[in-house]
Amino acid sequence: HAASLPVAMIPNCAATRHAHFSLDGSGVAELTPPSLDQWPVISWDVGPRARKVNLDTLTREDIATWEPGETLLLSGKMLTGRDAAHRRLLSMLDKGEGLP
């Protein structure tokens, strides 16, 4: 998505979570979360092209050194939102206000 340049992200949110159940009208649905020991152990090797990026100290010079295909390991404060939030943030910037 062009608005995500130079970094494309796919954050997992409620829209990507799934729960399966049947409602039969017999009462309140009780959804018991699985035990954490049932979850698979996942190991991930980020490889040699990974770079740690602290968003709290990021500069334009830092961004200029990024290369296409690099994996960026992001940390720090990040503002996220959808359409109305983007509109509000843009309005705040247009008025010379700081971001929340």
PyMOL CGO cylinders between C-alpha atoms (Angstrom):
from pymol import cmd
from pymol.cgo import CYLINDER

trace = [
    CYLINDER, 0.00, 0.00, 0.00, 1.52, 3.30, -1.05, 0.3, 1, 1, 1, 1, 1, 1,
    CYLINDER, 1.52, 3.30, -1.05, 0.60, 5.04, 2.22, 0.3, 1, 1, 1, 1, 1, 1,
    CYLINDER, 0.60, 5.04, 2.22, 2.84, 2.57, 4.08, 0.3, 1, 1, 1, 1, 1, 1,
    CYLINDER, 2.84, 2.57, 4.08, 6.04, 3.53, 2.25, 0.3, 1, 1, 1, 1, 1, 1,
    CYLINDER, 6.04, 3.53, 2.25, 8.87, 3.20, 2.90, 0.3, 1, 1, 1, 1, 1, 1,
    CYLINDER, 8.87, 3.20, 2.90, 7.94, 0.38, 5.27, 0.3, 1, 1, 1, 1, 1, 1,
    CYLINDER, 7.94, 0.38, 5.27, 5.02, -1.97, 4.68, 0.3, 1, 1, 1, 1, 1, 1,
    CYLINDER, 5.02, -1.97, 4.68, 3.51, -3.53, 7.79, 0.3, 1, 1, 1, 1, 1, 1,
    CYLINDER, 3.51, -3.53, 7.79, 0.75, -6.01, 8.38, 0.3, 1, 1, 1, 1, 1, 1,
    CYLINDER, 0.75, -6.01, 8.38, -0.10, -5.74, 12.08, 0.3, 1, 1, 1, 1, 1, 1,
    CYLINDER, -0.10, -5.74, 12.08, -2.37, -8.46, 13.36, 0.3, 1, 1, 1, 1, 1, 1,
    CYLINDER, -2.37, -8.46, 13.36, -5.51, -7.06, 14.89, 0.3, 1, 1, 1, 1, 1, 1,
    CYLINDER, -5.51, -7.06, 14.89, -8.93, -8.31, 15.87, 0.3, 1, 1, 1, 1, 1, 1,
    CYLINDER, -8.93, -8.31, 15.87, -9.83, -8.56, 12.18, 0.3, 1, 1, 1, 1, 1, 1,
    CYLINDER, -9.83, -8.56, 12.18, -7.38, -11.46, 11.74, 0.3, 1, 1, 1, 1, 1, 1,
    CYLINDER, -7.38, -11.46, 11.74, -8.30, -13.46, 14.83, 0.3, 1, 1, 1, 1, 1, 1,
    CYLINDER, -8.30, -13.46, 14.83, -10.72, -16.33, 14.53, 0.3, 1, 1, 1, 1, 1, 1,
    CYLINDER, -10.72, -16.33, 14.53, -13.01, -18.11, 16.97, 0.3, 1, 1, 1, 1, 1, 1,
    CYLINDER, -13.01, -18.11, 16.97, -15.34, -20.92, 16.03, 0.3, 1, 1, 1, 1, 1, 1,
    CYLINDER, -15.34, -20.92, 16.03, -18.43, -21.79, 18.06, 0.3, 1, 1, 1, 1, 1, 1,
    CYLINDER, -18.43, -21.79, 18.06, -22.10, -22.68, 17.73, 0.3, 1, 1, 1, 1, 1, 1,
    CYLINDER, -22.10, -22.68, 17.73, -24.94, -20.81, 19.40, 0.3, 1, 1, 1, 1, 1, 1,
    CYLINDER, -24.94, -20.81, 19.40, -27.97, -22.97, 20.11, 0.3, 1, 1, 1, 1, 1, 1,
    CYLINDER, -27.97, -22.97, 20.11, -29.95, -20.58, 22.32, 0.3, 1, 1, 1, 1, 1, 1,
    CYLINDER, -29.95, -20.58, 22.32, -29.40, -22.62, 25.48, 0.3, 1, 1, 1, 1, 1, 1,
    CYLINDER, -29.40, -22.62, 25.48, -27.61, -19.83, 27.36, 0.3, 1, 1, 1, 1, 1, 1,
    CYLINDER, -27.61, -19.83, 27.36, -24.60, -17.59, 27.48, 0.3, 1, 1, 1, 1, 1, 1,
    CYLINDER, -24.60, -17.59, 27.48, -21.70, -18.71, 25.29, 0.3, 1, 1, 1, 1, 1, 1,
    CYLINDER, -21.70, -18.71, 25.29, -18.61, -19.53, 27.34, 0.3, 1, 1, 1, 1, 1, 1,
    CYLINDER, -18.61, -19.53, 27.34, -15.42, -19.47, 25.31, 0.3, 1, 1, 1, 1, 1, 1,
    CYLINDER, -15.42, -19.47, 25.31, -12.52, -20.97, 27.23, 0.3, 1, 1, 1, 1, 1, 1,
    CYLINDER, -12.52, -20.97, 27.23, -9.11, -19.83, 25.98, 0.3, 1, 1, 1, 1, 1, 1,
    CYLINDER, -9.11, -19.83, 25.98, -6.63, -22.63, 25.26, 0.3, 1, 1, 1, 1, 1, 1,
    CYLINDER, -6.63, -22.63, 25.26, -3.81, -23.31, 27.69, 0.3, 1, 1, 1, 1, 1, 1,
    CYLINDER, -3.81, -23.31, 27.69, -0.55, -21.63, 26.65, 0.3, 1, 1, 1, 1, 1, 1,
    CYLINDER, -0.55, -21.63, 26.65, 1.27, -24.98, 26.90, 0.3, 1, 1, 1, 1, 1, 1,
    CYLINDER, 1.27, -24.98, 26.90, -0.84, -26.18, 23.94, 0.3, 1, 1, 1, 1, 1, 1,
    CYLINDER, -0.84, -26.18, 23.94, 0.56, -23.46, 21.68, 0.3, 1, 1, 1, 1, 1, 1,
    CYLINDER, 0.56, -23.46, 21.68, 3.40, -24.46, 19.37, 0.3, 1, 1, 1, 1, 1, 1,
    CYLINDER, 3.40, -24.46, 19.37, 6.94, -23.34, 20.09, 0.3, 1, 1, 1, 1, 1, 1,
    CYLINDER, 6.94, -23.34, 20.09, 7.89, -21.01, 17.27, 0.3, 1, 1, 1, 1, 1, 1,
    CYLINDER, 7.89, -21.01, 17.27, 11.46, -20.02, 16.56, 0.3, 1, 1, 1, 1, 1, 1,
    CYLINDER, 11.46, -20.02, 16.56, 12.25, -17.43, 13.97, 0.3, 1, 1, 1, 1, 1, 1,
    CYLINDER, 12.25, -17.43, 13.97, 15.67, -16.61, 12.61, 0.3, 1, 1, 1, 1, 1, 1,
    CYLINDER, 15.67, -16.61, 12.61, 15.51, -13.06, 11.30, 0.3, 1, 1, 1, 1, 1, 1,
    CYLINDER, 15.51, -13.06, 11.30, 18.55, -13.63, 9.12, 0.3, 1, 1, 1, 1, 1, 1,
    CYLINDER, 18.55, -13.63, 9.12, 21.45, -11.39, 8.20, 0.3, 1, 1, 1, 1, 1, 1,
    CYLINDER, 21.45, -11.39, 8.20, 19.36, -8.63, 6.60, 0.3, 1, 1, 1, 1, 1, 1,
    CYLINDER, 19.36, -8.63, 6.60, 17.52, -7.61, 9.77, 0.3, 1, 1, 1, 1, 1, 1,
    CYLINDER, 17.52, -7.61, 9.77, 18.02, -4.18, 11.28, 0.3, 1, 1, 1, 1, 1, 1,
    CYLINDER, 18.02, -4.18, 11.28, 16.81, -2.93, 14.68, 0.3, 1, 1, 1, 1, 1, 1,
    CYLINDER, 16.81, -2.93, 14.68, 14.94, 0.38, 14.40, 0.3, 1, 1, 1, 1, 1, 1,
    CYLINDER, 14.94, 0.38, 14.40, 13.92, 2.43, 17.45, 0.3, 1, 1, 1, 1, 1, 1,
    CYLINDER, 13.92, 2.43, 17.45, 11.04, 4.64, 16.33, 0.3, 1, 1, 1, 1, 1, 1,
    CYLINDER, 11.04, 4.64, 16.33, 11.59, 6.99, 19.29, 0.3, 1, 1, 1, 1, 1, 1,
    CYLINDER, 11.59, 6.99, 19.29, 15.03, 8.03, 18.02, 0.3, 1, 1, 1, 1, 1, 1,
    CYLINDER, 15.03, 8.03, 18.02, 14.55, 7.60, 14.26, 0.3, 1, 1, 1, 1, 1, 1,
    CYLINDER, 14.55, 7.60, 14.26, 16.02, 10.26, 11.95, 0.3, 1, 1, 1, 1, 1, 1,
    CYLINDER, 16.02, 10.26, 11.95, 15.73, 10.97, 8.22, 0.3, 1, 1, 1, 1, 1, 1,
    CYLINDER, 15.73, 10.97, 8.22, 19.37, 9.96, 7.92, 0.3, 1, 1, 1, 1, 1, 1,
    CYLINDER, 19.37, 9.96, 7.92, 18.56, 6.55, 9.44, 0.3, 1, 1, 1, 1, 1, 1,
    CYLINDER, 18.56, 6.55, 9.44, 15.72, 6.01, 6.97, 0.3, 1, 1, 1, 1, 1, 1,
    CYLINDER, 15.72, 6.01, 6.97, 17.99, 6.92, 4.05, 0.3, 1, 1, 1, 1, 1, 1,
    CYLINDER, 17.99, 6.92, 4.05, 20.24, 3.94, 4.88, 0.3, 1, 1, 1, 1, 1, 1,
    CYLINDER, 20.24, 3.94, 4.88, 17.46, 1.34, 4.63, 0.3, 1, 1, 1, 1, 1, 1,
    CYLINDER, 17.46, 1.34, 4.63, 17.62, -1.01, 1.65, 0.3, 1, 1, 1, 1, 1, 1,
    CYLINDER, 17.62, -1.01, 1.65, 14.77, -2.72, -0.22, 0.3, 1, 1, 1, 1, 1, 1,
    CYLINDER, 14.77, -2.72, -0.22, 14.16, -6.20, 1.15, 0.3, 1, 1, 1, 1, 1, 1,
    CYLINDER, 14.16, -6.20, 1.15, 15.61, -5.50, 4.59, 0.3, 1, 1, 1, 1, 1, 1,
    CYLINDER, 15.61, -5.50, 4.59, 13.69, -6.77, 7.59, 0.3, 1, 1, 1, 1, 1, 1,
    CYLINDER, 13.69, -6.77, 7.59, 13.17, -3.99, 10.13, 0.3, 1, 1, 1, 1, 1, 1,
    CYLINDER, 13.17, -3.99, 10.13, 12.69, -4.98, 13.78, 0.3, 1, 1, 1, 1, 1, 1,
    CYLINDER, 12.69, -4.98, 13.78, 10.63, -2.06, 15.08, 0.3, 1, 1, 1, 1, 1, 1,
    CYLINDER, 10.63, -2.06, 15.08, 10.52, -0.89, 18.68, 0.3, 1, 1, 1, 1, 1, 1,
    CYLINDER, 10.52, -0.89, 18.68, 9.29, 2.33, 20.27, 0.3, 1, 1, 1, 1, 1, 1,
    CYLINDER, 9.29, 2.33, 20.27, 6.05, 4.30, 20.09, 0.3, 1, 1, 1, 1, 1, 1,
    CYLINDER, 6.05, 4.30, 20.09, 3.93, 3.89, 16.96, 0.3, 1, 1, 1, 1, 1, 1,
    CYLINDER, 3.93, 3.89, 16.96, 0.58, 5.55, 16.29, 0.3, 1, 1, 1, 1, 1, 1,
    CYLINDER, 0.58, 5.55, 16.29, -1.85, 3.33, 14.44, 0.3, 1, 1, 1, 1, 1, 1,
    CYLINDER, -1.85, 3.33, 14.44, -5.39, 3.94, 13.31, 0.3, 1, 1, 1, 1, 1, 1,
    CYLINDER, -5.39, 3.94, 13.31, -7.89, 3.69, 10.53, 0.3, 1, 1, 1, 1, 1, 1,
    CYLINDER, -7.89, 3.69, 10.53, -9.60, 6.27, 8.33, 0.3, 1, 1, 1, 1, 1, 1,
    CYLINDER, -9.60, 6.27, 8.33, -11.07, 8.60, 10.97, 0.3, 1, 1, 1, 1, 1, 1,
    CYLINDER, -11.07, 8.60, 10.97, -7.86, 8.51, 13.01, 0.3, 1, 1, 1, 1, 1, 1,
    CYLINDER, -7.86, 8.51, 13.01, -5.77, 9.38, 9.95, 0.3, 1, 1, 1, 1, 1, 1,
    CYLINDER, -5.77, 9.38, 9.95, -8.09, 12.29, 9.16, 0.3, 1, 1, 1, 1, 1, 1,
    CYLINDER, -8.09, 12.29, 9.16, -7.83, 13.58, 12.75, 0.3, 1, 1, 1, 1, 1, 1,
    CYLINDER, -7.83, 13.58, 12.75, -4.02, 13.29, 12.82, 0.3, 1, 1, 1, 1, 1, 1,
    CYLINDER, -4.02, 13.29, 12.82, -3.72, 15.13, 9.51, 0.3, 1, 1, 1, 1, 1, 1,
    CYLINDER, -3.72, 15.13, 9.51, -6.04, 17.86, 10.78, 0.3, 1, 1, 1, 1, 1, 1,
    CYLINDER, -6.04, 17.86, 10.78, -3.91, 18.23, 13.92, 0.3, 1, 1, 1, 1, 1, 1,
    CYLINDER, -3.91, 18.23, 13.92, -0.74, 18.54, 11.85, 0.3, 1, 1, 1, 1, 1, 1,
    CYLINDER, -0.74, 18.54, 11.85, -2.39, 21.05, 9.48, 0.3, 1, 1, 1, 1, 1, 1,
    CYLINDER, -2.39, 21.05, 9.48, -3.26, 23.20, 12.51, 0.3, 1, 1, 1, 1, 1, 1,
    CYLINDER, -3.26, 23.20, 12.51, 0.33, 23.03, 13.76, 0.3, 1, 1, 1, 1, 1, 1,
    CYLINDER, 0.33, 23.03, 13.76, -0.64, 20.84, 16.70, 0.3, 1, 1, 1, 1, 1, 1,
    CYLINDER, -0.64, 20.84, 16.70, 1.54, 18.01, 17.96, 0.3, 1, 1, 1, 1, 1, 1,
    CYLINDER, 1.54, 18.01, 17.96, 0.60, 14.37, 17.67, 0.3, 1, 1, 1, 1, 1, 1,
    CYLINDER, 0.60, 14.37, 17.67, -0.84, 12.59, 20.72, 0.3, 1, 1, 1, 1, 1, 1,
]
cmd.load_cgo(trace, "trace")
